[in-house]
Amino acid sequence: MIKTSEKPKAAAVADYLKANKGKAVRVEGNCDERGTEEYNRALGDRRAQALREELVRLVSVRTSSIRSATERTGRQPGPR
């Protein structure tokens, strides 16, 4: 579940996807350095998945248009 305060941001992305049907987005669930690597990865995954589900609900598109990935803040992204 995403925070109520974040729902307008999700709605803006959903509006973009509706207006640009050929586009795709990648959502990332960020976290900080406080927990273990495993905990932070799981937290980031849950956050990304929650946003992905909200976008799929709002846009009513194929799930292949919205991909999720996790990235810890303060670290350089790895190869993609």
PyMOL commands that set and color helices and strands:
alter all, ss='L'
color gray80, all
select helices_A, chain A and resi 4-19+37-59+63-65
alter helices_A, ss='H'
color red, helices_A
select strands_A, chain A and resi 25-29+66-70
alter strands_A, ss='S'
color yellow, strands_A
deselect
rebuild
show_as cartoon
